[in-house]
Amino acid sequence: MRAAVVQLNSGDAKSRNLEAAEGLVRAAAAEGAELVALPEKWSLLAAGEALAAGAEPLDGPTLCAARSWAAELGIHLLAGSVPETAERRAFNTSVLIGPDGEDLAAYRKIHMFDVDVGGVAYRESEHEQPGSEIVDAEVDGVGVGLTVCYDLRFPELFRILAVRGARVVTVPSAFTRVTGRDHWEVLLRARAIENQLFVIAPGQVGTAPPSYDSFGHSSIVDPWGTILAAVETEGEGFAVADLDLGEQDRVRSTLPSLANRRPASYVWPHLAEVSS
């Protein structure tokens, strides 16, 4: 399987974001990519109020455009993540589209990015709500697990996807520059190594309103933890790599850490109550 990660500098101009995304998706497909992945919030990266206002249903114009690209190019397309309208706050939703233009899976980001880093307070939960379902699908018979950005810090999600049969996990992201320079590559490689997965991680790069500064370095990592391809530019672009499933089989058979698991010995500790 040949895969590609697309790196974007999305902002609050949706039409411009879609134009940039389409151009890079087409360029990646021209390089033979069969699975092309867009980053988190590729259609709209902006303040929480603007994200909420720009949210669309899954049959809205943004994803309809992405479906048309996939069908025309005959590729599998991970539509990174988009703000999806909901009854209360929007979901941050990643959609995997097949080469016939039909949706194969939709994953709503489980872990909300409510943190303080680099002097900026991020509170995704003020304008978005978490999903609750772990989602995987098949791309030409290959199990693909879906995650989004901050999910990368929760190894149990990746382990469950691996145990369910995923051989590839996608991580569309808008990783901050502050955390990205120290954590991005380390976490991508760790999730790949410990679960013997291919990790496909397209990212945002550069600044966006109101205070986003994204790290970029979109990457494809193999089950040994080797970075197969990365977008080295500080701007928009894409990178392509071939995923050698036979090599993955060799890694899993010669260093069988997944097979050597002992689930009966793993018991979650009771969470201690925090006194006021």
C-alpha positions as CSV (number, residue, x, y, z in Angstrom):
1,M,0.0,0.0,0.0
2,R,1.4,3.4,-0.9
3,A,0.3,6.1,1.5
4,A,0.6,9.9,1.6
5,V,0.4,12.6,4.3
6,V,-0.7,16.1,3.4
7,Q,0.5,19.0,5.4
8,L,-1.6,22.2,5.4
9,N,-1.5,25.7,6.9
10,S,-5.3,26.0,7.2
11,G,-6.9,29.1,8.7
12,D,-10.4,30.6,8.9
13,A,-10.9,30.9,5.1
14,K,-12.7,27.6,4.3
15,S,-12.6,28.1,0.5
16,R,-8.9,28.7,0.5
17,N,-8.3,25.6,2.7
18,L,-10.3,23.4,0.4
19,E,-8.4,24.6,-2.6
20,A,-5.1,23.9,-1.0
21,A,-6.2,20.5,0.2
22,E,-7.5,19.5,-3.2
23,G,-4.3,20.5,-5.0
24,L,-2.1,18.4,-2.6
25,V,-4.4,15.4,-2.6
26,R,-4.2,15.4,-6.4
27,A,-0.4,15.8,-6.3
28,A,-0.1,12.8,-3.9
29,A,-2.4,10.7,-6.0
30,A,-0.3,11.5,-9.1
31,E,2.7,10.0,-7.1
32,G,0.8,6.8,-6.8
33,A,-0.7,7.2,-3.3
34,E,-3.6,4.8,-2.7
35,L,-4.4,6.2,0.7
36,V,-4.1,10.0,1.2
37,A,-4.5,11.6,4.6
38,L,-5.4,15.2,5.4
39,P,-4.7,16.8,8.8
40,E,-6.9,17.7,11.7
41,K,-9.3,20.6,11.0
42,W,-8.0,20.8,7.4
43,S,-11.1,22.7,6.2
44,L,-11.3,25.2,9.1
45,L,-8.7,26.0,11.8
46,A,-9.8,29.0,13.8
47,A,-11.1,30.2,17.2
48,G,-13.7,28.0,18.9
49,E,-16.6,30.3,18.0
50,A,-15.6,30.3,14.4
51,L,-15.3,26.5,14.4
52,A,-18.7,26.2,15.9
53,A,-20.2,28.6,13.3
54,G,-18.5,26.8,10.5
55,A,-19.4,23.2,11.5
56,E,-21.3,21.2,8.9
57,P,-23.2,17.9,8.9
58,L,-21.4,14.9,7.4
59,D,-23.4,15.4,4.2
60,G,-22.3,19.1,4.0
61,P,-20.3,20.7,1.2
62,T,-16.8,20.1,2.7
63,L,-17.1,16.3,2.9
64,C,-19.0,16.1,-0.3
65,A,-16.1,17.8,-2.0
66,A,-13.7,15.3,-0.4
67,R,-15.8,12.4,-1.6
68,S,-15.8,13.7,-5.1
69,W,-11.9,13.9,-5.0
70,A,-11.7,10.3,-3.8
71,A,-14.1,9.0,-6.4
72,E,-12.5,10.9,-9.3
73,L,-8.9,9.9,-8.3
74,G,-9.9,6.3,-7.3
75,I,-8.2,6.6,-3.9
76,H,-8.9,6.1,-0.2
77,L,-9.0,9.5,1.4
78,L,-8.8,10.3,5.1
79,A,-10.7,13.6,5.4
80,G,-8.5,14.4,8.4
81,S,-11.0,15.9,10.8
82,V,-13.7,18.5,10.3
83,P,-16.1,20.3,12.8
84,E,-19.3,18.3,12.6
85,T,-22.6,19.8,13.7
86,A,-24.4,18.2,16.6
87,E,-27.2,19.0,19.0
88,R,-25.0,20.7,21.5
89,R,-21.3,21.4,20.8
90,A,-19.7,20.2,17.5
91,F,-17.8,17.0,17.2
92,N,-14.2,16.9,15.8
93,T,-14.8,14.2,13.3
94,S,-12.4,12.2,11.0
95,V,-13.9,10.5,8.0
96,L,-12.4,7.7,5.9
97,I,-13.7,7.7,2.4
98,G,-13.4,4.9,-0.2
99,P,-12.5,5.1,-3.9
100,D,-16.1,4.9,-4.8
101,G,-16.8,8.2,-2.8
102,E,-18.6,6.4,0.0
103,D,-17.8,6.7,3.7
104,L,-16.1,3.7,5.2
105,A,-15.9,5.1,8.8
106,A,-16.4,8.2,10.9
107,Y,-14.5,8.7,14.1
108,R,-15.3,11.5,16.6
109,K,-12.3,12.6,18.6
110,I,-12.5,11.1,22.1
111,H,-9.9,13.1,24.0
112,M,-10.4,16.9,24.3
113,F,-7.3,19.1,24.2
114,D,-7.9,21.1,27.5
115,V,-4.3,22.1,28.4
116,D,-2.1,25.1,29.0
117,V,1.1,25.0,27.0
118,G,3.4,27.7,25.7
119,G,1.5,30.4,27.5
120,V,-1.7,29.6,25.6
121,A,-4.8,28.0,27.2
122,Y,-6.5,25.5,24.9
123,R,-10.1,24.5,25.9
124,E,-11.5,22.3,23.1
125,S,-14.4,21.2,25.4
126,E,-15.8,24.7,25.5
127,H,-16.9,24.4,21.8
128,E,-16.5,20.7,21.1
129,Q,-17.8,17.5,22.6
130,P,-15.9,14.2,22.9
131,G,-16.9,11.1,21.0
132,S,-17.1,7.8,22.9
133,E,-16.6,5.1,20.2
134,I,-13.3,3.5,19.1
135,V,-13.5,3.2,15.3
136,D,-11.6,1.1,12.7
137,A,-12.3,0.1,9.1
138,E,-10.7,-1.8,6.3
139,V,-8.8,-0.5,3.3
140,D,-8.3,-3.2,0.7
141,G,-8.4,-5.8,3.5
142,V,-6.0,-3.9,5.7
143,G,-7.3,-2.9,9.2
144,V,-7.0,0.9,9.7
145,G,-7.7,2.5,13.1
146,L,-8.8,6.2,13.4
147,T,-7.5,8.7,16.0
148,V,-7.1,12.5,16.1
149,C,-4.2,14.5,17.4
150,Y,-4.3,14.6,21.2
151,D,-5.4,10.9,21.1
152,L,-1.7,10.2,20.5
153,R,-1.0,10.7,24.2
154,F,-3.4,7.8,25.2
155,P,-1.6,4.5,24.4
156,E,-4.6,2.4,25.5
157,L,-6.5,3.6,22.5
158,F,-3.8,2.5,20.1
159,R,-3.4,-0.8,21.9
160,I,-7.2,-1.5,21.6
161,L,-7.0,-0.7,17.9
162,A,-4.1,-3.1,17.4
163,V,-5.8,-5.9,19.3
164,R,-8.9,-5.4,17.1
165,G,-6.7,-6.0,14.1
166,A,-5.5,-2.6,12.9
167,R,-2.2,-2.7,11.0
168,V,-2.3,1.1,10.3
169,V,-3.4,3.9,12.5
170,T,-4.1,7.5,11.3
171,V,-3.3,10.5,13.4
172,P,-4.5,13.7,11.7
173,S,-3.2,16.5,13.9
174,A,-2.6,20.2,14.6
175,F,0.1,19.5,17.2
176,T,1.4,22.7,18.8
177,R,4.9,23.9,18.0
178,V,5.8,23.9,21.7
179,T,4.8,20.3,22.3
180,G,5.7,19.1,18.8
181,R,9.4,19.9,18.9
182,D,9.8,17.6,22.0
183,H,7.0,15.1,21.8
184,W,5.7,14.6,18.2
185,E,8.3,12.2,16.8
186,V,8.8,10.4,20.1
187,L,5.1,9.7,20.5
188,L,4.6,8.7,16.9
189,R,7.5,6.2,17.0
190,A,6.4,4.9,20.4
191,R,2.9,4.1,19.3
192,A,4.2,2.5,16.2
193,I,6.8,0.4,18.0
194,E,4.7,-0.8,21.0
195,N,1.8,-1.8,18.7
196,Q,3.9,-2.8,15.7
197,L,1.7,-0.5,13.5
198,F,2.2,1.8,10.6
199,V,1.3,5.3,11.9
200,I,0.2,7.9,9.3
201,A,0.3,11.3,10.8
202,P,-0.6,14.4,8.6
203,G,-0.3,17.7,10.4
204,Q,-1.0,21.3,10.3
205,V,1.9,23.7,10.1
206,G,2.4,27.4,10.8
207,T,0.1,30.0,12.3
208,A,-3.7,30.3,12.3
209,P,-6.1,32.5,14.3
210,P,-6.5,33.2,17.1
211,S,-3.2,31.7,18.5
212,Y,-2.4,28.4,16.8
213,D,1.2,27.7,15.9
214,S,1.4,24.2,14.5
215,F,4.5,22.0,14.3
216,G,4.1,20.3,11.0
217,H,6.6,17.5,10.4
218,S,3.8,15.3,8.9
219,S,5.2,11.7,9.0
220,I,4.7,8.1,8.1
221,V,6.3,5.6,10.6
222,D,6.7,1.9,10.2
223,P,6.2,-0.9,12.9
224,W,9.9,-0.8,13.7
225,G,9.7,2.9,14.5
226,T,11.5,4.1,11.4
227,I,10.3,7.3,9.8
228,L,9.6,6.2,6.2
229,A,8.7,9.7,5.0
230,A,8.1,13.2,6.4
231,V,7.3,16.7,5.1
232,E,10.5,18.6,5.9
233,T,9.3,22.0,4.7
234,E,8.0,24.6,7.1
235,G,5.1,25.1,4.7
236,E,2.5,23.1,2.9
237,G,3.4,19.9,1.1
238,F,3.0,16.1,1.1
239,A,5.2,13.0,1.6
240,V,4.7,9.5,0.2
241,A,5.9,6.1,1.4
242,D,5.2,2.4,0.6
243,L,3.8,0.4,3.5
244,D,5.5,-3.1,3.4
245,L,3.0,-5.4,5.0
246,G,5.3,-8.3,4.6
247,E,7.9,-6.6,6.7
248,Q,5.2,-5.8,9.3
249,D,4.5,-9.6,9.5
250,R,8.2,-10.3,10.0
251,V,8.4,-7.8,12.8
252,R,5.3,-9.2,14.5
253,S,6.6,-12.8,14.2
254,T,10.2,-12.3,15.3
255,L,9.5,-9.8,18.1
256,P,6.0,-11.0,19.1
257,S,5.1,-8.5,21.7
258,L,1.5,-8.3,20.8
259,A,1.2,-12.1,20.9
260,N,3.0,-12.2,24.2
261,R,0.4,-10.0,26.0
262,R,-1.1,-11.4,29.2
263,P,-4.5,-9.7,29.4
264,A,-5.6,-11.7,32.4
265,S,-2.9,-10.0,34.4
266,Y,-3.9,-6.5,33.5
267,V,-6.3,-4.9,36.0
268,W,-7.1,-1.3,36.0
269,P,-6.4,0.3,39.4
270,H,-9.3,1.9,41.2
271,L,-9.0,5.7,40.8
272,A,-8.4,7.4,44.1
273,E,-11.0,10.1,44.9
274,V,-9.5,13.6,45.1
275,S,-10.3,15.3,48.4
276,S,-11.4,18.9,48.2
